[in-house]
Amino acid sequence: MDVPEIDYRGELPPHRQIAAWILARIESGELQPGQPIDSEKDLMNAFGVARTTARRAIAYLRETGAVRTVAGRGSYVTGRG
């Protein structure tokens, strides 16, 4: 998985940068409705961030309606991002 480097001095906080990367993958068609997004653990490892940051990124995507989370199963693209 080729991920951008987090810009800790950038305008967007790290969790929003991760969310923007996932949204770009959804908008490009790389991730289709119904497909799972990366888990918190995957995002932690890929970006080198804390679990809280990964969790906030997924929560932000959920708030925007881009993903839905199923307890114990993961988060999935809704197609409404």
Contacts in CASP RR format, 6 or more apart in sequence:
PFRMAT RR
TARGET T0000
AUTHOR 0000-0000-0000
METHOD contacts of the structure
MODEL  1
MDVPEIDYRGELPPHRQIAAWILARIESGELQPGQPIDSEKDLMNAFGVA
RTTARRAIAYLRETGAVRTVAGRGSYVTGRG
1 38 0 8 1.000
1 42 0 8 1.000
1 46 0 8 1.000
3 21 0 8 1.000
3 46 0 8 1.000
3 47 0 8 1.000
4 17 0 8 1.000
4 21 0 8 1.000
6 14 0 8 1.000
6 17 0 8 1.000
6 18 0 8 1.000
6 47 0 8 1.000
6 48 0 8 1.000
6 49 0 8 1.000
7 17 0 8 1.000
8 14 0 8 1.000
12 20 0 8 1.000
14 47 0 8 1.000
14 49 0 8 1.000
14 53 0 8 1.000
14 57 0 8 1.000
15 53 0 8 1.000
15 54 0 8 1.000
15 56 0 8 1.000
15 57 0 8 1.000
15 60 0 8 1.000
16 57 0 8 1.000
16 60 0 8 1.000
18 43 0 8 1.000
18 47 0 8 1.000
18 49 0 8 1.000
18 53 0 8 1.000
18 54 0 8 1.000
18 57 0 8 1.000
19 57 0 8 1.000
19 58 0 8 1.000
19 60 0 8 1.000
19 61 0 8 1.000
19 64 0 8 1.000
22 31 0 8 1.000
22 37 0 8 1.000
22 38 0 8 1.000
22 57 0 8 1.000
22 61 0 8 1.000
22 66 0 8 1.000
22 67 0 8 1.000
23 61 0 8 1.000
23 64 0 8 1.000
23 66 0 8 1.000
23 81 0 8 1.000
25 31 0 8 1.000
26 66 0 8 1.000
26 77 0 8 1.000
26 79 0 8 1.000
26 81 0 8 1.000
27 81 0 8 1.000
31 37 0 8 1.000
31 77 0 8 1.000
32 77 0 8 1.000
33 77 0 8 1.000
33 78 0 8 1.000
33 79 0 8 1.000
34 76 0 8 1.000
34 77 0 8 1.000
34 78 0 8 1.000
34 79 0 8 1.000
35 76 0 8 1.000
35 77 0 8 1.000
36 74 0 8 1.000
36 75 0 8 1.000
36 76 0 8 1.000
36 77 0 8 1.000
37 58 0 8 1.000
37 61 0 8 1.000
37 67 0 8 1.000
37 74 0 8 1.000
37 75 0 8 1.000
37 76 0 8 1.000
37 77 0 8 1.000
38 46 0 8 1.000
39 74 0 8 1.000
39 75 0 8 1.000
40 51 0 8 1.000
40 54 0 8 1.000
40 55 0 8 1.000
40 58 0 8 1.000
41 51 0 8 1.000
41 54 0 8 1.000
43 49 0 8 1.000
43 54 0 8 1.000
43 57 0 8 1.000
43 58 0 8 1.000
44 50 0 8 1.000
44 51 0 8 1.000
44 53 0 8 1.000
44 54 0 8 1.000
47 53 0 8 1.000
47 54 0 8 1.000
58 67 0 8 1.000
58 69 0 8 1.000
58 75 0 8 1.000
61 67 0 8 1.000
61 75 0 8 1.000
62 68 0 8 1.000
62 69 0 8 1.000
62 75 0 8 1.000
64 81 0 8 1.000
65 78 0 8 1.000
65 80 0 8 1.000
65 81 0 8 1.000
66 77 0 8 1.000
66 78 0 8 1.000
66 79 0 8 1.000
66 80 0 8 1.000
66 81 0 8 1.000
67 75 0 8 1.000
67 76 0 8 1.000
67 77 0 8 1.000
67 78 0 8 1.000
68 75 0 8 1.000
68 76 0 8 1.000
68 78 0 8 1.000
69 75 0 8 1.000
69 76 0 8 1.000
70 76 0 8 1.000
END
